């Protein structure tokens, strides 16, 4: 979380930023000797990011993830056609995921529903 805070303070040119915390919410991760510092850091993070916390230990939780993302060539530019390969995985009960490509807040073709394996 400290690294996210450092990055958020350095990169302050974006108007809306999101921080997603995905964990199993074990007591040992949150109730530590530095709990007060952790709580203060959480308040600082909330000033920089829209923070969403997902407790993956609850029954029925699921997570879709892009495990690998790479361009098909060594040169990627916004004014040229580019091709990327993405490896999508699903964890938990949800079987389908939606992959959406975006550039400068504009949706690009080539995404859609996938069936992660």
C-alpha positions as CSV (number, residue, x, y, z in Angstrom):
1,X,0.0,0.0,0.0
2,X,2.9,2.3,0.6
3,X,4.1,1.8,-3.0
4,X,0.7,2.6,-4.3
5,X,0.7,5.8,-2.2
6,X,4.1,6.8,-3.5
7,X,3.0,6.2,-7.1
8,X,-0.2,8.1,-6.6
9,X,1.6,11.1,-5.2
10,X,4.1,11.1,-8.0
11,X,1.6,10.6,-10.8
12,X,-0.9,13.4,-10.0
13,X,-1.8,14.3,-13.5
14,X,-4.8,12.0,-13.8
15,X,-8.1,13.2,-12.5
16,X,-9.6,9.9,-11.5
17,X,-7.5,7.0,-10.2
18,X,-8.6,3.7,-8.7
19,X,-6.9,1.4,-6.3
20,X,-8.3,-2.1,-6.0
21,X,-7.2,-4.2,-2.9
22,X,-7.8,-7.9,-3.4
23,X,-7.0,-10.1,-0.4
24,X,-8.3,-12.8,1.9
25,X,-8.7,-10.3,4.8
26,X,-6.9,-12.5,7.3
27,X,-6.7,-10.9,10.7
28,X,-2.9,-11.3,10.6
29,X,-2.7,-9.0,7.6
30,X,-4.6,-6.1,9.1
31,X,-4.2,-6.4,12.9
32,X,-0.5,-5.9,13.2
33,X,1.8,-3.8,15.5
34,X,1.7,-1.1,12.8
35,X,-2.1,-1.0,12.7
36,X,-2.4,2.7,13.5
37,X,0.1,3.6,10.7
38,X,-1.8,1.3,8.3
39,X,-5.1,3.1,9.2
40,X,-3.4,6.5,8.6
41,X,-2.1,5.2,5.3
42,X,-5.6,4.2,4.3
43,X,-6.8,7.7,4.9
44,X,-4.0,9.1,2.7
45,X,-4.7,6.6,0.0
46,X,-8.4,7.7,0.0
47,X,-7.2,11.2,-0.8
48,X,-5.4,10.1,-3.9
49,X,-7.5,7.1,-5.1
50,X,-11.0,5.8,-5.2
51,X,-10.3,2.7,-3.1
52,X,-12.2,-0.5,-3.4
53,X,-11.5,-3.5,-1.1
54,X,-12.5,-7.0,-2.2
55,X,-12.5,-9.6,0.6
56,X,-11.9,-12.8,-1.4
57,X,-12.4,-15.1,1.6
58,X,-16.2,-14.6,1.5
59,X,-18.2,-17.5,-0.1
60,X,-19.0,-16.9,-3.7
61,X,-16.2,-14.5,-4.4
62,X,-14.5,-14.6,-7.8
63,X,-11.8,-12.7,-9.7
64,X,-11.0,-12.4,-13.3
65,X,-7.4,-11.5,-14.2
66,X,-5.2,-10.7,-17.1
67,X,-2.2,-12.9,-16.4
68,X,-0.1,-11.8,-19.4
69,X,-0.4,-8.9,-21.8
70,X,2.1,-8.4,-24.5
71,X,2.3,-6.6,-27.9
72,X,2.8,-8.7,-31.1
73,X,5.7,-6.4,-32.2
74,X,8.3,-4.2,-30.5
75,X,6.8,-0.9,-31.6
76,X,3.4,0.2,-30.2
77,X,2.0,3.6,-31.3
78,X,-1.4,5.2,-31.0
79,X,-1.6,6.2,-34.7
80,X,-0.8,2.7,-36.0
81,X,-2.6,-0.6,-35.9
82,X,-1.3,-2.6,-33.0
83,X,-2.0,-6.2,-32.0
84,X,-1.8,-7.5,-28.4
85,X,-2.1,-11.0,-26.9
86,X,-3.8,-11.3,-23.5
87,X,-4.0,-14.4,-21.3
88,X,-7.3,-14.3,-19.3
89,X,-7.9,-16.4,-16.2
90,X,-10.9,-16.8,-14.0
91,X,-10.7,-17.7,-10.3
92,X,-13.8,-18.6,-8.3
93,X,-17.3,-19.3,-9.5
94,X,-17.6,-17.0,-12.5
95,X,-16.7,-18.7,-15.7
96,X,-16.8,-15.8,-18.3
97,X,-14.9,-12.6,-18.4
98,X,-15.2,-9.5,-20.6
99,X,-12.0,-8.2,-22.1
100,X,-12.2,-4.5,-23.2
101,X,-9.4,-2.7,-25.0
102,X,-9.3,1.1,-24.4
103,X,-7.1,4.0,-25.5
104,X,-7.5,7.5,-24.2
105,X,-10.9,6.5,-22.6
106,X,-12.1,5.2,-26.0
107,X,-13.2,1.6,-26.4
108,X,-11.3,-0.2,-29.2
109,X,-12.4,-3.2,-31.2
110,X,-11.2,-6.7,-30.5
111,X,-12.5,-7.4,-27.0
112,X,-15.5,-9.4,-25.9
113,X,-16.6,-12.3,-23.8
114,X,-14.0,-15.0,-23.1
115,X,-14.1,-18.3,-21.3
116,X,-11.0,-18.3,-19.1
117,X,-9.4,-21.7,-18.5
